[in-house]
């Protein structure tokens, strides 16, 4: 294992998964206490075909959105540290698998955060050619008013959160932006992700293939550990601020 990457002064790419938000009170999915680990049926709520075909599942999905702990969550030390890294003058871009917007709320510039799996704050219609768009707040008000599975007020089709579900293609522009970040990074941090969901996880391989040092910060093994320059198992809330301090110091020494 080499630690030389800590002194790297080049562009930094960051891929974050659910694990970075657990300190904010949002449970992860595949960890030992993850949402899907404890309740495998819950994974269906994020599966596009099941959501479209099963009205009862959609009712449960809207209830889950209403009760999502992300509404009360606040950015934690790891989110804030990554924002500090950006504002120190380092070239930083974040690719996040999360839909909670805690990076932006933690101080990261919105235009430098790629929400590769969408977000939980907007609602879209799945109807072909329908461009209806609303906020989650407005749609949940309809649920509270007695519409357990609110339909599109324009075309009558099914509404869903503006998130990418299993079985849906990623937005091509977001995917291209993520690939560009991976290709141009000299250090690529993968933080709090099981690295099991594609194509987001493959950004690690893209980064390494273009010469980056891959650093994985996760408390469980991932399929990409063998490609990593370093694997860090320390708690994310401790590890990320420490890493950021080291990278900021490297940037300052270059001035």
SVG drawing of the C-alpha trace seen along z (x, -y; Angstrom):
<svg xmlns="http://www.w3.org/2000/svg" viewBox="-59 -30 64 40">
<polyline fill="none" stroke="black" stroke-width="0.4" points="0.0,0.0 1.3,-3.4 0.3,-6.7 1.8,-8.9 -1.7,-9.8 -2.2,-12.0 0.3,-14.5 -1.3,-14.5 -2.1,-18.0 -4.3,-17.1 -8.1,-16.9 -10.1,-14.9 -13.1,-12.9 -15.5,-11.6 -18.1,-8.9 -20.4,-8.8 -23.0,-6.2 -25.5,-5.7 -22.8,-5.2 -21.8,-8.8 -25.3,-9.8 -25.7,-7.3 -24.2,-9.7 -27.1,-12.1 -29.6,-9.5 -30.4,-8.0 -29.9,-4.2 -27.9,-2.6 -29.3,0.2 -26.9,3.1 -25.0,2.7 -25.5,5.0 -28.3,2.8 -29.4,1.6 -33.0,1.0 -32.9,3.9 -30.9,6.2 -33.6,6.0 -36.5,5.9 -35.7,7.4 -39.2,6.7 -38.4,3.0 -36.1,3.2 -39.1,3.6 -40.0,-0.1 -37.0,-1.0 -37.7,1.4 -39.3,-0.4 -41.3,2.5 -42.8,3.5 -43.6,-0.2 -45.4,-0.7 -47.4,2.6 -48.4,2.7 -50.8,-0.1 -50.5,1.2 -46.7,0.9 -47.0,-2.7 -49.2,-3.5 -46.5,-2.0 -43.9,-4.0 -45.6,-7.3 -45.9,-6.5 -42.2,-5.7 -41.4,-9.0 -43.5,-10.8 -41.8,-9.1 -38.2,-9.3 -35.7,-10.3 -33.9,-12.4 -36.5,-15.2 -35.1,-15.8 -31.5,-15.0 -28.6,-17.5 -25.2,-17.4 -22.6,-15.6 -18.9,-16.0 -18.1,-14.1 -20.4,-16.2 -18.9,-19.4 -15.4,-18.2 -15.8,-17.6 -17.3,-21.1 -14.3,-22.5 -12.0,-20.6 -13.7,-22.3 -13.6,-25.7 -9.9,-25.4 -9.2,-25.8 -8.8,-22.1 -10.4,-20.9 -13.2,-18.6 -16.2,-17.1 -18.7,-14.8 -20.6,-12.0 -23.3,-10.9 -25.6,-7.9 -27.6,-9.6 -30.8,-11.4 -30.8,-13.4 -28.9,-16.6 -26.9,-16.7 -23.8,-17.5 -25.3,-20.7 -26.7,-21.6 -23.3,-20.9 -21.7,-23.6 -20.7,-21.9 -21.4,-23.9 -24.6,-22.4 -23.1,-22.5 -20.1,-20.4 -22.4,-17.6 -23.6,-15.0 -26.8,-13.3 -26.3,-10.2 -29.4,-8.5 -31.6,-11.7 -33.1,-13.3 -36.0,-12.9 -37.3,-16.5 -38.9,-16.5 -41.7,-14.4 -42.1,-13.5 -44.7,-11.7 -43.8,-8.5 -46.3,-9.1 -44.8,-9.1 -44.2,-12.6 -45.7,-14.1 -43.4,-16.8 -45.3,-17.3 -43.0,-18.2 -43.8,-19.0 -42.2,-19.1 -42.3,-16.2 -43.8,-18.6 -46.7,-19.4 -47.3,-15.8 -47.2,-14.6 -49.8,-17.2 -52.1,-15.4 -51.3,-12.2 -52.1,-13.7 -55.4,-15.1 -56.6,-11.6 -54.9,-10.6 -52.9,-7.5 -51.5,-7.1 -51.7,-10.5 -52.0,-10.5 -50.6,-13.1 -53.0,-16.0 -52.1,-16.6 -52.3,-13.1 -53.5,-10.8 -50.5,-8.6 -48.3,-7.4 -46.2,-9.8 -42.9,-8.9 -40.0,-10.6 -37.3,-12.0 -35.0,-9.2 -33.5,-6.4 -35.1,-3.1 -33.7,0.4 -34.6,1.1 -34.4,-2.5 -31.6,-3.9 -29.5,-6.7 -29.8,-10.2 -27.2,-10.1 -25.9,-13.6 -25.3,-12.7 -23.6,-9.5 -21.3,-11.3 -20.5,-13.9 -19.6,-11.2 -17.4,-9.5 -15.6,-12.7 -14.9,-13.2 -13.6,-9.7 -11.4,-10.0 -9.8,-13.3 -9.2,-12.6 -5.8,-11.9 -7.3,-10.8 -10.7,-9.1 -12.4,-8.7 -15.2,-6.1 -16.9,-6.8 -19.7,-4.9 -20.7,-2.8 -21.0,1.0 -20.0,0.5 -22.5,3.1 -24.8,0.8 -23.8,0.2 -22.9,-1.8 -22.0,-4.1 -19.6,-1.6 -17.7,-1.2 -16.5,-4.8 -13.8,-3.3 -12.5,-1.2 -12.7,-4.1 -10.7,-6.3 -8.0,-3.6 -7.8,-2.9 -7.0,-6.6 -4.2,-6.6 -6.0,-7.7 -5.2,-6.5 -8.4,-4.8 -9.1,-5.2 -12.1,-3.3 -13.6,-4.4 -16.1,-1.8 -16.6,0.4 -17.4,3.5 -15.4,5.1 -16.3,4.0 -15.8,5.6 -13.2,2.9 -11.0,3.3 -8.4,5.1 -8.0,2.0 -7.6,-0.4 -4.3,-2.2 -5.7,-2.2 -8.8,-0.8 -9.8,-2.6 -12.2,-0.9 -12.3,-3.7 -15.7,-5.4 -16.6,-7.8 -17.2,-10.7 -13.6,-10.4 -11.8,-9.2 -13.2,-11.8 -12.3,-15.0 -8.8,-13.5 -8.3,-12.7 -9.6,-16.2 -7.1,-17.9 -4.3,-15.9 -5.4,-16.8 -5.8,-20.5 -2.3,-20.5 -1.0,-19.1 -2.7,-21.8 -1.4,-24.5 2.2,-23.2 1.9,-23.6 1.2,-27.4"/>
</svg>
